[in-house]
Amino acid sequence: MQIYRDADIDPAPLAGKRVAVIGYGNQGRAQALNLLDGGVDVCVGLREGSARAAQAADAGLRVLPVAQAAAQADVVVLLAPDETLHEIYAAIAPVLRPGAAIGFAHGLAIHFHLIEPASHLDVFMVAPKGPGSALRADFVAGGGMAGLFAVAQDATGNARGLALAYGRAIGCGRVGLIESTFAQETEADLFNEGAVLWGAVPELMIAGYDTLVEAGFAPEIAWLECVGELRLLADLVAARGIAGMREAISTTAEFAGVTGAGRIVTDDTRAAMRVLLGEVRSGAMTQAMITDARAGSPRLTAARRAQATHPSEKVGGRLRPLLER
């Protein structure tokens, strides 16, 4: 599989084009500022009365109403929350220029047909593999963040080159861009978010914390062991891989890991993962998200409240400063 870096990418497809970034959240802010720093003609499209308008303007970005920004742009990058993108596209579709391109940082809205783009549009995706805050910090530091790119619709014949040039402009080409598809990026990402990174891993940390506290251990010790040390694991795996991580820890820690292997992540766990992957691929998870959003996000709100009020949060608030580097 080829990895495309700056030297492999022609920046010309983006040269002279006006880019409208719709949204100024985690990814919107990072991508808009990276484009601005790279000399791209970029504006930010926000709804009337958005609290983020002043932030974007203070950062030196031109801020316009969403439809006006889209009407003036050659490339419109939709970086608002996924569950809102179909409404945004419906509002801007009548004003998009023939031959314009729409871009995404995640393939969900296209893959699950929340949006059906007009046939005259190029449709591409550049998905940085990390949060916008890190994308921006890496860019400012002179580095970048790996990403995936894909094309769903090539009306002009230039969509692939444009996707690569855009990925280069936001800093992903400094590290590497890998070609994917909207389907693979969406399904793998949602599976990881639900089954591993944002689903199982936090739940496992809390379960470990609760187990120690229930057994009489001090909450501070439980938090440091079961929550605070996760960064050590992540850093080692990123630097060395899983096998290399094991070489960097003590024999005692490695043996403890061996004794726990297969007892927490069991065949039942793997079966549950396959069920969750099926829900991702069928669109059931996406539909549940949209249904929850339309009802005012009660399920998401309850989950946020439950985590925010868990005792480990107060303990972590006191101890996190001790772990700062």
C-alpha positions as CSV (number, residue, x, y, z in Angstrom):
1,M,0.0,0.0,0.0
2,Q,1.5,3.3,-1.1
3,I,1.9,6.1,1.5
4,Y,1.8,9.6,-0.1
5,R,3.9,12.3,1.4
6,D,4.4,15.9,0.5
7,A,7.0,15.2,-2.1
8,D,4.6,12.8,-3.9
9,I,1.7,15.2,-4.0
10,D,1.1,17.9,-6.5
11,P,-0.3,21.0,-4.8
12,A,-1.6,22.5,-8.0
13,P,-5.2,21.1,-7.9
14,L,-5.9,23.3,-4.8
15,A,-3.9,26.3,-6.1
16,G,-6.0,29.4,-6.7
17,K,-9.2,27.8,-5.3
18,R,-11.3,29.2,-2.5
19,V,-12.1,26.8,0.3
20,A,-15.1,27.2,2.6
21,V,-14.8,25.2,5.9
22,I,-18.3,24.7,7.3
23,G,-18.1,24.4,11.0
24,Y,-15.5,25.6,13.6
25,G,-15.4,22.7,16.1
26,N,-12.6,20.3,16.7
27,Q,-11.7,19.6,13.0
28,G,-13.1,22.8,11.5
29,R,-10.9,25.0,13.6
30,A,-7.8,23.0,13.0
31,Q,-8.2,22.5,9.3
32,A,-9.2,26.1,8.6
33,L,-6.2,27.5,10.5
34,N,-3.8,25.1,8.9
35,L,-5.1,26.1,5.5
36,L,-4.8,29.8,6.4
37,D,-1.2,29.3,7.6
38,G,-0.5,27.6,4.3
39,G,-1.7,30.5,2.2
40,V,-4.9,29.0,1.0
41,D,-7.8,31.3,0.4
42,V,-10.1,30.0,3.1
43,C,-13.3,31.2,4.9
44,V,-15.4,29.7,7.6
45,G,-19.1,29.2,7.2
46,L,-21.2,29.4,10.4
47,R,-24.9,29.7,11.2
48,E,-26.2,33.1,12.1
49,G,-25.5,33.8,15.8
50,S,-22.9,31.1,16.2
51,A,-20.9,31.5,19.4
52,R,-17.8,30.4,17.5
53,A,-17.9,33.2,15.0
54,A,-15.9,35.6,17.2
55,Q,-13.3,32.9,17.9
56,A,-12.8,32.3,14.2
57,A,-12.6,36.0,13.4
58,D,-10.2,36.6,16.2
59,A,-8.0,33.9,14.7
60,G,-7.8,35.9,11.4
61,L,-10.4,33.9,9.5
62,R,-13.1,35.4,7.3
63,V,-16.5,34.3,8.6
64,L,-19.6,34.2,6.5
65,P,-23.1,32.7,6.8
66,V,-23.1,29.1,5.6
67,A,-24.9,29.5,2.3
68,Q,-22.8,32.6,1.4
69,A,-19.6,30.8,2.1
70,A,-20.6,27.8,0.1
71,A,-21.7,29.9,-2.9
72,Q,-18.3,31.7,-3.1
73,A,-16.2,28.5,-2.8
74,D,-14.6,26.1,-5.2
75,V,-14.2,23.6,-2.4
76,V,-16.7,23.2,0.5
77,V,-15.5,21.1,3.4
78,L,-18.3,19.9,5.7
79,L,-16.8,19.7,9.2
80,A,-19.9,20.1,11.3
81,P,-21.3,17.1,13.4
82,D,-22.3,14.2,11.2
83,E,-25.9,14.2,12.3
84,T,-26.3,17.7,11.0
85,L,-24.7,17.4,7.6
86,H,-27.8,16.4,5.7
87,E,-29.5,19.6,6.8
88,I,-26.4,21.7,5.9
89,Y,-26.1,20.1,2.5
90,A,-29.8,20.7,1.8
91,A,-29.3,24.4,2.5
92,I,-26.2,24.8,0.4
93,A,-27.0,22.5,-2.6
94,P,-28.8,25.2,-4.6
95,V,-25.9,27.6,-4.4
96,L,-23.0,25.2,-5.1
97,R,-21.1,26.0,-8.3
98,P,-21.1,23.5,-11.1
99,G,-17.9,21.5,-10.9
100,A,-17.3,22.5,-7.2
101,A,-16.1,19.9,-4.7
102,I,-17.4,18.9,-1.3
103,G,-15.1,17.4,1.2
104,F,-15.5,15.5,4.4
105,A,-13.3,14.3,7.3
106,H,-15.4,11.2,7.9
107,G,-17.3,9.2,5.3
108,L,-20.5,8.5,7.3
109,A,-22.9,11.0,5.6
110,I,-22.0,9.8,2.1
111,H,-21.6,6.1,2.9
112,F,-25.0,5.8,4.6
113,H,-26.7,8.1,2.1
114,L,-27.6,10.9,4.5
115,I,-26.4,13.1,1.6
116,E,-26.9,12.4,-2.1
117,P,-24.6,14.9,-3.8
118,A,-25.5,16.4,-7.2
119,S,-23.8,14.6,-10.1
120,H,-21.8,17.7,-11.1
121,L,-19.9,17.7,-7.8
122,D,-16.6,16.1,-6.9
123,V,-16.9,14.3,-3.5
124,F,-13.7,13.5,-1.5
125,M,-12.6,12.8,2.0
126,V,-9.5,13.5,3.9
127,A,-9.7,11.9,7.4
128,P,-6.9,12.8,9.8
129,K,-6.3,9.9,12.2
130,G,-6.6,11.9,15.4
131,P,-8.4,14.9,17.0
132,G,-8.3,18.4,15.5
133,S,-6.5,19.7,18.5
134,A,-3.6,17.4,17.8
135,L,-3.8,18.1,14.0
136,R,-3.3,21.8,14.7
137,A,-0.6,21.3,17.4
138,D,1.4,19.0,15.1
139,F,1.1,21.5,12.2
140,V,2.2,24.4,14.2
141,A,5.2,22.4,15.5
142,G,6.2,21.7,12.0
143,G,4.9,18.2,11.9
144,G,1.7,16.6,10.7
145,M,-0.8,13.8,11.3
146,A,-1.3,10.7,9.2
147,G,-4.6,10.5,7.3
148,L,-6.8,8.6,4.9
149,F,-8.1,9.9,1.7
150,A,-10.8,8.7,-0.7
151,V,-13.0,9.8,-3.6
152,A,-16.7,9.0,-3.8
153,Q,-17.6,10.9,-6.9
154,D,-15.3,12.3,-9.6
155,A,-17.3,14.6,-11.7
156,T,-14.4,16.7,-13.0
157,G,-11.7,14.0,-13.3
158,N,-9.6,16.0,-10.7
159,A,-11.1,14.7,-7.5
160,R,-8.3,12.4,-6.5
161,G,-5.6,15.0,-7.1
162,L,-7.7,17.6,-5.2
163,A,-8.1,15.2,-2.2
164,L,-4.3,14.7,-2.1
165,A,-3.6,18.4,-2.4
166,Y,-6.1,19.2,0.4
167,G,-4.5,16.5,2.6
168,R,-1.1,18.1,1.9
169,A,-2.4,21.6,2.7
170,I,-3.7,20.6,6.2
171,G,-0.5,18.8,7.1
172,C,-1.3,15.1,6.6
173,G,1.2,14.8,3.7
174,R,4.0,15.7,6.1
175,V,3.5,12.3,7.7
176,G,1.6,10.2,5.2
177,L,-1.8,9.8,3.4
178,I,-3.2,6.3,2.6
179,E,-5.8,5.8,0.0
180,S,-9.1,4.2,1.3
181,T,-12.8,4.3,0.5
182,F,-15.7,6.0,2.1
183,A,-17.0,2.6,3.2
184,Q,-13.8,1.3,4.7
185,E,-13.0,4.5,6.6
186,T,-16.5,4.8,7.9
187,E,-17.1,1.3,9.0
188,A,-13.6,0.7,10.5
189,D,-13.8,4.1,12.3
190,L,-17.2,3.5,13.8
191,F,-16.2,0.0,14.9
192,N,-13.1,1.2,16.6
193,E,-14.9,4.0,18.3
194,G,-17.6,1.7,19.6
195,A,-15.8,-1.5,20.3
196,V,-12.3,-0.3,21.3
197,L,-11.2,3.3,21.7
198,W,-14.1,5.3,23.1
199,G,-16.3,2.3,24.1
200,A,-14.5,-0.6,25.6
201,V,-11.3,1.1,26.8
202,P,-12.9,3.8,29.0
203,E,-15.3,1.1,30.3
204,L,-12.4,-1.2,31.1
205,M,-10.6,1.6,33.0
206,I,-13.7,2.4,35.1
207,A,-14.3,-1.3,35.8
208,G,-10.7,-1.6,37.0
209,Y,-11.0,1.5,39.1
210,D,-14.3,0.3,40.7
211,T,-12.9,-3.2,41.4
212,L,-10.0,-1.8,43.3
213,V,-12.0,0.8,45.3
214,E,-14.6,-1.9,46.2
215,A,-11.8,-4.0,47.5
216,G,-10.7,-1.2,49.8
217,F,-7.9,0.4,47.8
218,A,-7.5,4.2,48.0
219,P,-9.3,5.9,45.1
220,E,-6.1,7.8,44.2
221,I,-4.2,4.5,43.9
222,A,-7.0,3.0,41.8
223,W,-7.0,5.9,39.5
224,L,-3.3,6.1,39.0
225,E,-3.1,2.4,38.3
226,C,-6.2,1.9,36.1
227,V,-6.6,5.3,34.4
228,G,-3.5,7.3,34.7
229,E,-1.1,4.7,33.3
230,L,-3.1,4.4,30.0
231,R,-0.9,7.2,28.5
232,L,2.2,5.1,29.1
233,L,0.6,2.2,27.2
234,A,-0.5,4.4,24.3
235,D,2.9,6.0,24.0
236,L,4.8,2.7,24.1
237,V,2.5,1.1,21.5
238,A,2.7,4.1,19.2
239,A,6.5,4.1,19.4
240,R,7.2,0.3,19.5
241,G,4.1,-1.7,18.6
242,I,2.4,-4.1,20.9
243,A,5.3,-6.6,20.9
244,G,7.8,-3.8,21.4
245,M,5.7,-2.5,24.2
246,R,6.0,-5.7,26.1
247,E,9.8,-5.6,25.7
248,A,9.8,-2.1,27.4
249,I,8.0,-3.1,30.6
250,S,9.2,-5.1,33.5
251,T,9.0,-8.9,33.6
252,T,6.5,-8.7,36.4
253,A,4.2,-6.4,34.4
254,E,4.6,-8.6,31.4
255,F,3.8,-11.8,33.4
256,A,0.8,-10.1,35.0
257,G,-0.5,-9.3,31.5
258,V,0.0,-12.9,30.4
259,T,-2.1,-14.1,33.4
260,G,-4.9,-11.7,32.5
261,A,-4.9,-12.5,28.8
262,G,-8.0,-14.3,27.6
263,R,-9.9,-13.7,30.9
264,I,-11.2,-10.2,30.3
265,V,-11.3,-10.3,26.5
266,T,-13.0,-13.6,25.9
267,D,-14.6,-15.4,23.0
268,D,-17.9,-13.7,24.2
269,T,-16.1,-10.3,23.9
270,R,-15.1,-11.1,20.3
271,A,-18.6,-12.3,19.5
272,A,-20.0,-9.0,20.9
273,M,-17.5,-7.1,18.7
274,R,-18.7,-9.0,15.6
275,V,-22.3,-8.1,16.5
276,L,-21.3,-4.4,16.9
277,L,-19.5,-4.5,13.6
278,G,-22.7,-5.8,12.0
279,E,-24.7,-2.9,13.5
280,V,-22.1,-0.5,12.1
281,R,-22.2,-2.0,8.6
282,S,-26.0,-2.2,8.4
283,G,-26.3,1.5,9.4
284,A,-28.2,0.7,12.6
285,M,-25.7,2.6,14.7
286,T,-25.9,5.6,12.5
287,Q,-29.7,5.5,12.5
288,A,-29.7,5.3,16.3
289,M,-27.4,8.3,16.5
290,I,-29.7,10.4,14.2
291,T,-32.8,9.3,16.1
292,D,-31.2,10.3,19.4
293,A,-30.1,13.7,18.0
294,R,-33.6,14.4,16.7
295,A,-35.0,13.7,20.1
296,G,-32.6,16.1,21.7
297,S,-29.8,13.6,22.4
298,P,-31.2,12.0,25.6
299,R,-29.0,8.9,25.3
300,L,-25.9,10.9,24.7
301,T,-26.7,13.4,27.4
302,A,-27.3,10.6,30.0
303,A,-24.0,8.9,29.1
304,R,-22.1,12.2,29.5
305,R,-23.8,12.9,32.8
306,A,-23.1,9.4,34.1
307,Q,-19.4,9.7,33.3
308,A,-19.1,13.3,34.6
309,T,-20.6,12.2,38.0
310,H,-18.5,9.0,38.4
311,P,-16.3,9.3,41.5
312,S,-13.2,8.7,39.4
313,E,-13.6,12.1,37.7
314,K,-13.0,14.0,40.9
315,V,-10.0,11.9,41.7
316,G,-8.6,12.3,38.2
317,G,-9.1,16.1,38.5
318,R,-6.7,16.1,41.5
319,L,-4.2,13.8,40.0
320,R,-3.9,14.6,36.4
321,P,-1.6,17.6,37.1
322,L,0.9,15.2,38.6
323,L,1.2,13.4,35.3
324,E,1.8,16.5,33.1
325,R,5.1,16.4,31.3
